[in-house]
Amino acid sequence: MSGKLFKVAVIGAGIAKRHLEAFTRLHNQFDVVALCSLDTARGQDLCKRFGIAQFTSEFAPLLDRKDVDVIDICTPASLHFEMTKQALAKGFHVICEKPLFGSLAQIDAVTEILDKTDRRLMPIFQYRYGKGMQKLKHLIAVGLTGRPILTTVETHWWRGSDYYAVPWRGKWRTDLGGGLLIHAIHAHDILTYVHGDVAQVYAATSTLMNSRETEDTAVLSVHMANGSLAALSMTLGSRKQISRLRFCFNNVVAESTLGPSTVTCDPWSFVAGDPDHQRRIDEALADAPDCDEGYARQFELFHEALVTGRELPVTLTDARRSLELVTAAYHSSRSKISVGLPIGSDHALYRGWFPQTHERVASG
């Protein structure tokens, strides 16, 4: 969709590169006019590569600019909440990387802010827009999958000592969590993107690979509100790195590729129970819309929502659902009990899931 050109300031110089690649593809919808990073060399290199006019190491002055419409936050997770609040207060739309915030209380606090403004906040869950994933959503929409039965989600990656050499990684105060929050969050979001709300979680987490504060291995047994079950596993100790999504419906089994960062992209397999239904599946897939994917597709839909006033492609409700699952998993792992959802303000971990030996995340 063409129309209004939104001016963007990007904050960060790590995953920001992926955002800049997507904005470049959508140059008729977005123009990145500034980049802010504490890493001067990395930030200036990105400015040169993507033709960004201004580099700065200071966030506050950007909030006084009148030629910026959108603040795109790509910083370490511990900075997301305060930066988002400040940007919204100054009248900007906001895009924010995962994990969005460090507690359900923070999400609810920002929800109250958004209720009083016409500004929009879009969390990042770009994995939703892989072409394989969208084919499954299409089959569900046209009624060909049938009743959901079992979903398995595997996030089996490798992160060694070199990864944790970055000072803020693996620490509750700065990373906000371990593999469950940082690495598996996209794959786990896909579970709720397909099936909706989680009803019950039983989880076990452990730190088995590196001497860090946060977990690097976890297993979750999940009951979905739609009646289906799910088994989720995550480790940062797998020498063969894979991600895998497998959805068993009574009419079809959908299975992803194994690419750790391309798990929702083609080619997926869709296997029906008989030849006639397989033909219907294949015909429906041939008619499925062919759109861009990943960040570019999410940003394209963000632009459309800003221009038309429609719902954002990823909402604060989606981010809350994701962090509810994380909150329930941490609580279950420590208490050794099954945890029911939804989670409200009376829950023990509502204001943060840090262990008691660490300072909790403030709700703001």
Secondary structure by P-SEA (a helix, b strand, c coil): cccbbbbbbbccccaaaaaaaaaaaaccccccccccccaaaaaaaaaaaaccccccccaaaaaacccccbbbbbccccaaaaaaaaaaaabbbbbbcccccccaaaaaaaaaaaaaccbbbbbcccccccaaaaaaaaaaaacccccccbbbbbbbbbbccccccccccccccccccccccccaaaaaaaaaaccccccbbbbccccccccccccccbbbbbbccccbbbbbbbbccccccbbbbbbbcccbbbbbcccccccccccbbbbcccaaaaaaaaaaaaacbbbbccaaaaaaaaaaaaaccccccccaaaaaaaaaaaaaaaaaaaaccccccccccccccccccccccccccccc
